[in-house]
Amino acid sequence: MTISNQDIFDAELRLEGVVRKTPVLRSSSLDRMIHGNAFIKADSLQWGGALKYRGVMNKLFACPVPPGTTIVAYSSGNHAVSVAIAARQHGLVAILVMPHDAPAIKIERAREQGAEIVFYDRTHTDRVALAQRLCNDAQGVLFPPFDDEDIICGQATATLELIRQCREQGSELDHILIPCGGGGLLSGAVLAVRAARSNARIWAVEPEGFDCMRRSMEAGCKIENRLGEGSICDALMARAPADITLELALEGRCGSLRPDDETVRKAVAHAFSELKLVVEPSGAIALAAVMSAPELFTGASVGVVLSGGNVDASAFAEIIALEAHLSSS
């Protein structure tokens, strides 16, 4: 692996004053649940409403492109929004390849930034090939969502920041739970733990039915998700991990958890009621993992990353109303 500890520190320096230093929050009910200490990293409050902004901005600064250049990205939403924001801020043209069923809020936020959106069908279109063709036609630069060293280094800064914030509070993390789709944030967490000389165990948290990272780690090679399945976690439905993200996940000996959609909804409601945060299902899945298997973390210090908050208002309201009804019945 060519990514060094210094690469992570360089990314941190590059992003200083560019990304938000997001807060680490506490939940007394979650602490009681695990009989330990939970530290919740609210990167759903990052610019663009998602942690993805870190990776995009690190790549943009690590490999500067002239104003007017076209940058092309493929994404189910949050990466696309971050690319659109970065393009507007730096005088670039953004072309975004997004699925037809992406949440409306993510599509609209990307459009608000002036990006061009090209839609595709998740089950029939190779989004990477489509994006590469558009990139070649525009003589542009491709900004992958996770299969890129600069993107991964930018994502790593969230976990590095979390570890340092917990140390400032006198706590050393035993576990860190990471939302996982293609594995960019997960592999960044592995690198951050190494760079910070932490002994925390990293857990890949994937939706039921979209656990390609777990199955790939078990097989030692890339295994694709089966087509035709759905998940409430729209941002975590990657076809398969990348070579680089799988390699780092294996290097980090990452654990695996797969909470169901019902528990993810409970986690969204918990974040709203206990933390006063709006978190999308994909962004709340690591919290759901703790809630679904608290016995794994008994007596431990646990870091939980909330990675995004871009959720359609109607879907969010439906989740909150349903969970309120279930808790009162």
N, C-alpha and C positions, 0 to 999 in steps of 0.2 A: 504494500500500500504506500502510495507516494505522499499522502497527507501527513505532515509532521505536526508536533505540538506547536511549533512556531507559526505554522499556517493558521492555527486557531487563534493564537494571540494576535496575529496580524489582522485577522478578520475583526476581532474585538476592537482593536485600535481604529480600524477603518470606519467602523459603525458607531464609534463614540460620538454622541451628539446628533446622530442621524436617526437611529432607532430609539424608541422609548425604552427606558429601564423600567420594565413592568413590575408591579408589586408582587410580593409573596404574601398570601392571605392564610388565615387560620380558620378552622371550623371545629368548634368544641364538640359537636355531635360526631364528626368524623374521627376526632381524637378518641372519643369514648368507644367508638365502633371497633377501633384497632387496639385500644388500650395502649396507645402510643402517641406519636406526634406526626401530624400530616401538615405538609407545607405545600400550598397550592400556588403554582406559578401562573398568574393571570395574563398570559400573552395573547389572550383574546382581546386585550386592550391595546395591542400593538397598532401602529399605523395601518390602515386598510382593514382593520378588524381581524388580523391573523398574523401568526408567527412567520408566515411565508415571506413577509416583507424583509426580514433579516437576510435571507438567502439571496433574494433578488438584488438588494442594494449592495451586498458584498460582491456579487458577480459584476455588477455595473461599475463599481469602483476598482475592482481588481483587473478588469479588462475594459478600460474606457473606450467608448465608441463616439464618433463625431456626431454633433447635432444633426438631425435629419435622417439618421440611420434607422432602418426598420428593425425592430426586435420582434421575434415570433415566439410564442409560447403555446403549449398545449396543457390544459388544466380543466379540472371539474369546477373550479371557481376561485378559491382563495389565492392561488399562485397567479392566476390570470388578473385578478384585481390588483395585486401587488405590482405586477409587470405594467399594467395600465397606469398606475399612479407614478411609478418610476419614469415611464416614458413621458408623461406630461410634465413632470418636474424637470426633466433634462432635455426637452426639445427633441424627443425621439418619436418615431411612429410605431405603434403597437398593433400587431395582428395576433388575435387570440383564437385558438382552436378549442372550442368548448362543446360539451355534449348538449343535445337538445333538452335533456331533462335537468340541467343545472338549475339550482334555485334561482328564482327570479331576482332576488336581491343581489346576487353575485353578478348576474348578467347586467343588471341596470347600473351597478357601481362601476363596472368596467366600461360601459357605454358612456357614463357621465364623464369619464376621464378622456374621452375621445378615441377610444380604441375601436378598431374594426374587428368584428366577431364573425368567425366562420364556424358554423355548427356541424356536428357529426353525430352519428348513431353509435352508441357504445358497443352494440353487439355486432355491427357489420363493418365498421371502419377502423383502419389502423391509424390512430391519431398521430403517432410519431411520424409515419411516412407522409401523412397529409401536411403536417407542420413543416417537415423538412423540405417538401416540394414548394410550399409557399415561401419558405425562407430562401430557397435557391432562386425562385422567380424574382424575389424582391432584392436579391443580393444582400440579405440581412444577416442578423446574428440570432442563433437559436438560444433561448433561455429555457432549458428543461426544468421540470418541477423538482426532480430529485436525482437524476442521473448526471451529476455535474459536481466536480470537486469544490468549486467556489460557492455553489449553492449550499452544499453540505456544510462547508466551513461557516457560512453565515448562519445556518440553522443551529450549529453547535453553540453559538454564543448564548442562546436561551438557556441551555442546560448549564453552561459555565457560569452564567449570571445567577442561576438558581442555587448552585452549589456555594457560591461566594456569599450570597445573601443569607443562606442558612448558617454558614460559618460565622457570619457577623452576629447572628443570634445565638451563637454558642452550640450549634447543632451540626453534627456530621451525618449525612444521609446514608441510610442502609440500602434503600431502594429508590429507584426513579422510574416512574411509569410514563410511557410515551405513546401518544396516538400514532398508529402506523398504517400507511397505505403503501406507497412505493418504497418507503424506508429512508427518505432523506433526513427527517428529523431524528429518527432512531439512530442512524449511523453517525449523525452529528453528536448525539448524546454519548455514544461510545467514545468518540474522539474527545469530547469535553471531559468526561470522567478520567480518561487517560491523562489529558493535559493538566487537570486539576489535582492529580495524584489522589483521587478518591477511590474508595473501595466499594462504592455503591453498585448494586446489581441493577442492570437495565432490563426493563420489561417492555416488550413489543405488545401493544394492545390493539387488536384488530377486531372488526365486526365479525359476527358469526357468518360463515359462508364466504367471507373475503379474507381468509387467513393464509394468503399465499406466502407471507414471510415465515410463518410457523412451519408450513409444509416444506418450504424451500430449505429452511435451516435443518429440518429433520433429514431431508434427502441429500443435502450438501450440494444441491444444484437448483437452478430456477424452476419453480413449479407455478404454472399459471392458475389464476382463479377460474372457476367454471363460469361460463356465460349463462345469462338468463336469470340470475339471481339478483335480488334487490336488497337494499339496506337503508335504514334511516340515516346512516352515516355516509352521505353522498360524496364527501371529500376523501373517503378511504376505500375507494373501489378501483384501485389500480389493477391493471391486468396481471402484473407480476413485479417483483422487486427488480432493481437494476443489478448488474454484476457487482458494481462497487458497493452498493448498499447491502447486498447479501454478504459480501466478503467481510464488511465491517461488523455486521450483526453476528456472524460466526466468530469473528475475532473477539467480540465482546461477550460471547457466551450468553446472549440475551435470553431471558425467559419469555414466555408467551401466555397471554390471557385473551379470552374472547367473550366479553359480556354480551348478553342478548339485547335486542332492541328495547325490551321492556325496562331493563336496568339502565340503559342509556337515557331513556326518558326520565327515569327517576333522578339520574345525575343532573340532567338539565334543570329539573325542578329544584334540586338541592342547591345548585349554584345560584339560582334565582332567589330562593327563600333565605338561604344561609349566608351567601356571599354578596348578594345584590348585584349579580352579574347576568348579562344575557350571553349565553354560550350556545353555539350550535351543537347538534348531536355529535358530529365528528370531533369537535373540540372538547366535548365532555366525556369521551369514551374512557380516558384514563381514570377519571373520577369514578366512572361506573365500574371499572375493574376493581377498585378498592372496595366499593360498596358490595360487589358481588362475591368477593372472596377475602373478607377482612381477616380471616384466620391465617392467611399467608403472611400477614404483616404485624402480628401480635407483638406489642412491646417495641416496635421499630420506629425509626424516623424515616418517613416516606415523602418523597417529592412527587407531586402530581402536576403534569403540564396540561394546562387548558390552552389549546392551540388556535381556536378560532371562535368568532362570535357573529358570523354572517349567516343569520337564519331568517327566513321569511317570517314576517310578523304573524301571519295567520297560522303557520305551522307551530310557531313558538307559543302562541296563545292557546292553541289546541292542546299542546303538551302540558302546559301549566294547568289548564282547566281540568284535564283528565286526571292528572296526578292529585290535584286538590280534591277532586270528587272521590278518588280511590282512598285517599288518606282519611277522609271524613266518614266513609261508609263502613 
